[in-house]
Structure formats: structure tokens, C-alpha cells
Amino acid sequence: MGHSAYDATFRERPAWNAGRKLGARRGLKPRQVWAIRFWLDREQQLRDRALFDLAIDSKLRGCDVVMVRIGELLGGGRVRMRATVVQQKTGRPVHFELLELARVRISAWLECRGGTADAYGHPPSSEARPPPPPVYQGQFDPKALLAALREQGAGVIIGGRSSDCAVFAAPAIHHGLPEELAYYLGKVLECASFCAEPYGAKETVLGEITAKDVRVAAMSPSQRCTIASVVGHAMYERSNPFYEYVAGGLVDMSECNYEQAGDKTVRVTGSRFHRAEQFRVKLEGSGKVGERYVGLVGVRDPYSVANIDQMIGWAKAQVRERFGDTGYELHYTVYGRDGVMAAMEPNRTRPAHELAVLVQGIAQTKHMAEEVCLIGTRQMFYARRPEVKGTARSVAFPLDEVMPASPAYRWTVNHTMAVPNGLDLFPTHIETVGA
């Protein structure tokens, strides 16, 4: 309701704009802008600093600044130099340029903030994601699968990480077939046609199990299972070709007998299963080391090839001078010398005439990882060597920049843990789908 001029109280009511300064407000002076930036940096307000710089460069209304989405700021994995935002009030697009200072701050904030392209770039501080807790993964064995098959009558099982043998062994054990043959069936079928020849990636193989033997046949017209291919597969990813360790025991293949039962089929007998006194579950886990960038350097000059370690040492020293000794990792892999086998390479002292050096820079933020990698790559060009007197250098860069790569992770857990019951860590539940 409004007010009438005839009301007794109307004459005593002050005007709504009395004593107020109306109209456009005076813009911030440069010293005020830098004072605000200094305070935000001192208080480590990463989100507000990025929001402030975005507002300064874009000249957007406050309601538009807070509604900017991540996808409007990023392009190709980096903060855009020019962005476009549709104003809420007018519905018209506004084009603006983000200066380097703003791009650095926004990039640092978005790395911390995370989120998808549709998420708001600057949500309330309470919505910022905490660092994820470490996750460890256990491998279940046939016991968990058998519980679902026998006790709950599952028609289809959707499971997590299991041992390679478990998926094939569980149905066979469920139907009363010997454990020693069921586990061997799982072992030989674990990687499909890796047990056949010639090598043809993962084509189909068919495993058949009875109370006396296991038969495996290649289904691809171009492949066949032979004694050599099936026996050879026992060495795949194993330090000992005769033993396959599982959660509940050991599959012993040392007394196996292999027969060629057909042109494409091999018959196997004699496997044994030794049950362990203590049930142990394998645990695996990894932790994020940091963001990663990679660079590539080509080396052809004979003197540089012979002194590649000194050149790498020079580049590392320049990175150390810039960043110190901690807070990052810098790795060099020299392909053509020992890039695959590292210190185990027997011909390390006889490198090829041409080398490819892979440089990896790892740090907590993408911005720092990129700079570490860029310096570590570029300084290979400027490496000082006493016998080189020319100004032309002897390395080549196939790319003008370093490239973003997936984050770097490191194994944190690769162990076994004793548990009283194989089902303790792997609860099962049943759901009925459809009519």
C-alpha cells in the first residue's frame, strides 16, 4: 500500500532518497585496485581474488560475474584470452578480454575449485571442494561371487575389482567342478586370445571344463591355441610361470600336462590348488602427485648425444634456480639410450645416433607444472658445453610449446591384508529388475 498526502504521518516521513548519493558510483582508482589485490593475496582469498580480477577486466555487473560458468572461461584446457557472457538484464552478449594477471588467478582458482563446464566458476566459498580422501581398492575372489550365486540366487552379477581368475572360476565352482581346474580355467581365459597364436589382440576363446580337464579353443579363424601358446601364457604378468596367487590360496601349474586336442584346441590336466591357512585380500591404491605437462626434445648432434646427461643437468639447474629444490618434480626420459629399461639397459653406453628426450614437469598447479616443464625443456637448447663455440645449438623442438598431460599418480598401496572372512570387505545385495 502507498501513502496518502492527507495522512497525518505523511508530512513527517522523510523521502526515500533523502541524504543518499544516487547515480553511477565513481570507479576505483588504480591504487585502490592494487590495495584490494594486496589484501586478498595476503589473506589467501584465492576465490575472491579471481572473482575481483574477472570483475575488473570484464566490467560486468555483479549479478553477471557470479553467474559466469567454467565453460565460458576455459577453452582447450586454458583460460580464454577473450570471453563472451550473456547479460541477465539485457539478454545481450558482452565480449571482453582477460589480461594475463586475471588469467593466472582464474586458472589457479579453477584448478582448486574443479567442476564441470556447466558449473559456476565462483560458487560460495562453502561449496569449494575439499581434497578427496585416499581410496584403496580390494580384489574380491570367487567367495563373494559364490555368495551372490548360491545364497541370493543372482542371475546377473555386477561387481567391482576382482582377481582375474575369480570371474571364470566362480560359476564353475558353483556347479560343483573341482577348484583346481576352475582356477586354472580362470587363469587361461583371463585375457582372451592372449593364449592363442598368432597374436591378434583380444579375440574370442572358448573354455570348456569337466571334472577331469580343461579345454581351450581359439574362435577366430586366423588363430589357434597350441601347446606353446597356452604354456607361454602362464608367464604373462607373473614372476613365476608355475604359480598363480589368489585370495584364498595358490594355483599350482608345475605338474600340468598339455595335449594338442585338435587343430585349434589344447587340453590341460594336472593343475592343483593349495588352500591358504590365512585368507588374504590384495589391496591397491594410488595417490595424486600433481598436475603434469610434457615436452619433447630431439637430439642429433654427435657431441650432444655423447653429453646428453650434462645437458640435462644444466636444464635441471636452471629450474632449480627458479623454483628451488622442492614443490615440483622434473623427469627426463632419453629414448634411444635407456628410455624403456632405464638402468637395466645393457647397451646404455652405446646410444643411437638420434635421441628423443621426454621431459615431464609435475607440480601442484597446472600453471607451475607448465612453467617447470617449459624451462626444463627450453634450457636444453641453451645448455653450455665447454667445447661448443658456435651460437647455433644442437637440439630440435618438434613443438613450440609444452603439452598438458593427465595428472601424475604414484602407487601408495600394493599389499595384502589378512581378513577373518572373505566376505567382510565385499558385502553383496540383490535387486530385482523388470517384471
Residue pairs with C-beta under 8 A, 6 or more apart in sequence:
3 10
3 13
4 10
28 36
33 56
36 52
37 49
37 52
37 53
40 48
40 49
40 52
41 49
46 105
46 108
46 109
46 112
47 109
47 113
47 122
47 125
47 128
49 105
49 109
50 102
50 105
50 106
50 108
50 109
50 110
50 121
50 122
51 65
51 66
51 122
53 101
53 102
53 105
53 106
54 60
54 65
54 68
54 73
54 98
54 102
54 106
54 121
54 122
55 62
55 65
56 102
57 96
57 97
57 98
57 99
57 102
58 64
58 65
58 83
58 85
58 94
58 96
58 98
59 96
60 68
60 85
60 87
60 94
60 96
61 87
61 88
61 89
63 88
63 89
64 85
64 87
64 88
64 94
65 122
66 120
66 122
67 88
67 120
68 85
68 120
68 121
68 122
69 117
69 118
69 119
69 120
69 121
70 110
70 115
70 116
70 117
70 118
70 119
70 120
70 121
71 117
71 118
72 83
72 84
72 85
72 121
73 79
73 80
73 83
73 98
73 106
73 110
73 121
74 80
74 110
74 117
77 404
78 103
78 107
79 98
79 102
79 103
79 106
79 107
79 110
80 98
81 97
81 98
81 103
82 95
82 96
82 97
82 98
83 95
83 96
83 98
84 93
84 94
84 95
84 96
85 93
85 94
85 96
86 92
86 93
86 94
87 93
87 94
98 106
104 367
106 121
107 365
107 366
107 367
108 365
108 367
109 121
109 122
110 121
111 291
111 365
111 366
111 367
112 128
113 121
113 122
113 123
113 128
113 129
114 129
115 129
134 285
134 287
134 412
135 285
136 283
136 284
136 285
136 413
137 160
137 161
137 283
137 284
137 285
138 161
138 281
138 282
138 283
138 284
138 417
138 425
138 426
139 161
139 162
139 163
139 166
139 247
139 281
139 282
139 284
140 159
140 160
140 161
140 162
140 163
140 166
140 247
140 281
140 422
140 425
140 426
141 162
141 163
141 165
141 166
141 246
141 247
141 248
141 281
141 422
142 165
142 166
142 169
142 170
142 173
142 182
142 248
143 247
143 248
143 422
143 423
144 159
144 162
144 166
144 422
144 423
144 426
144 428
145 157
145 159
145 162
145 166
145 167
145 170
145 171
146 170
146 173
146 174
147 423
147 428
148 154
148 157
148 428
148 430
149 157
149 170
149 171
149 174
150 174
152 428
152 430
153 430
154 430
160 426
161 284
163 186
163 246
163 247
163 282
164 186
164 187
164 190
164 191
165 183
165 186
165 187
165 190
165 244
165 246
165 251
166 186
166 246
167 186
168 182
168 185
168 186
168 189
168 190
168 207
169 179
169 182
169 183
169 185
169 186
170 182
172 181
172 182
172 185
172 209
173 179
173 182
177 209
177 210
177 211
178 211
179 273
180 251
180 271
180 272
180 273
181 209
181 210
181 211
181 212
181 213
181 214
181 271
182 209
183 244
183 246
183 251
183 271
183 273
184 214
184 251
184 253
184 256
184 268
184 271
185 207
185 209
185 214
187 234
187 244
187 251
187 253
188 195
188 207
188 214
188 216
188 230
188 233
188 268
189 195
189 205
189 207
189 216
191 202
191 233
191 236
192 202
192 203
192 204
192 205
193 200
193 201
193 202
193 203
193 204
193 205
193 218
193 220
193 223
194 202
194 233
194 236
195 205
195 216
195 225
195 229
195 230
195 232
195 233
196 203
196 205
196 218
196 220
196 223
196 224
196 225
196 226
196 229
197 223
197 224
197 225
197 226
197 228
197 229
198 222
198 223
200 220
200 222
200 223
203 218
203 219
203 220
203 223
204 218
204 219
204 220
205 216
205 217
205 218
205 219
205 225
206 216
206 217
206 219
207 214
207 215
207 216
208 214
208 215
208 216
208 217
209 215
212 269
213 267
213 268
213 269
214 267
214 268
214 269
214 271
215 261
215 265
215 266
215 267
215 268
216 225
216 230
216 265
216 266
216 268
217 225
217 262
217 264
217 265
217 266
218 224
218 225
218 264
223 264
224 263
224 264
225 264
225 265
225 266
226 260
226 266
227 258
227 259
227 260
227 266
229 266
230 258
230 266
230 268
231 258
234 241
234 242
234 253
235 241
238 244
241 253
242 252
242 253
242 254
243 250
243 251
243 252
243 253
243 254
244 250
244 251
244 253
245 251
247 279
247 280
247 281
247 282
247 422
248 275
248 276
248 279
248 422
249 273
249 274
249 275
249 276
250 273
250 274
250 276
251 271
251 272
251 273
252 271
252 272
252 273
252 274
253 271
255 270
255 271
255 272
256 268
256 269
256 270
256 271
257 268
257 269
257 270
258 266
258 267
258 268
259 266
259 267
259 268
259 269
260 266
260 267
261 267
278 418
279 418
279 419
279 420
279 421
279 422
280 416
280 417
280 418
280 419
281 416
281 417
281 419
281 422
281 425
282 415
282 416
283 413
283 414
283 415
283 416
283 417
284 411
284 413
284 414
285 411
285 412
285 413
285 414
286 409
286 410
286 411
286 412
286 413
287 409
287 410
287 412
288 407
288 408
288 409
289 329
289 362
289 407
289 408
289 409
289 410
290 328
290 329
290 362
290 363
290 364
290 369
290 407
290 408
291 362
291 363
291 364
291 365
291 366
291 368
291 369
291 404
291 407
291 408
292 360
292 361
292 362
292 369
292 373
292 404
292 405
292 406
292 407
292 408
293 360
293 361
293 366
293 369
293 370
293 372
293 373
293 374
293 402
293 403
293 404
293 405
294 358
294 359
294 360
294 361
294 373
294 402
294 403
294 405
295 358
295 359
295 361
295 373
295 374
295 376
295 377
295 397
295 399
295 402
295 403
296 356
296 357
296 358
296 359
296 377
296 397
296 398
296 399
297 356
297 357
297 359
297 377
297 380
297 395
297 396
297 397
298 354
298 355
298 356
298 357
298 395
298 396
298 397
298 398
299 305
299 308
299 311
299 354
299 355
299 356
299 357
299 394
299 395
299 396
300 353
300 354
300 355
300 394
300 396
301 394
301 395
302 353
303 385
303 387
303 388
303 394
304 311
304 385
304 394
304 395
305 351
305 352
305 353
305 354
305 355
307 385
308 334
308 337
308 351
308 355
308 357
310 383
310 385
311 380
311 383
311 385
311 395
312 332
312 334
312 357
312 380
314 379
314 380
314 382
314 383
314 384
315 332
315 375
315 376
315 377
315 379
315 380
315 383
316 330
316 332
316 376
318 375
318 376
318 379
318 382
319 328
319 330
319 372
319 375
319 376
319 379
322 371
322 375
323 368
323 372
327 363
327 364
327 368
328 361
328 362
328 363
328 368
328 369
328 372
329 360
329 361
329 362
329 363
329 408
330 359
330 360
330 361
330 362
330 372
330 373
330 376
331 359
331 360
331 362
332 357
332 358
332 359
332 360
332 376
333 339
333 357
333 358
333 360
334 351
334 355
334 356
334 357
335 355
335 356
335 357
335 358
336 351
336 352
336 354
336 355
336 356
337 345
337 348
337 351
337 352
337 355
338 345
338 348
339 356
339 358
357 380
359 373
359 376
359 377
359 380
359 402
360 373
360 405
360 408
361 369
361 370
361 371
361 372
361 373
361 374
361 376
361 402
362 369
362 372
362 408
363 369
363 372
366 404
370 402
370 404
373 402
374 401
374 402
377 397
377 402
380 395
381 393
381 395
381 397
382 393
383 393
388 394
419 425
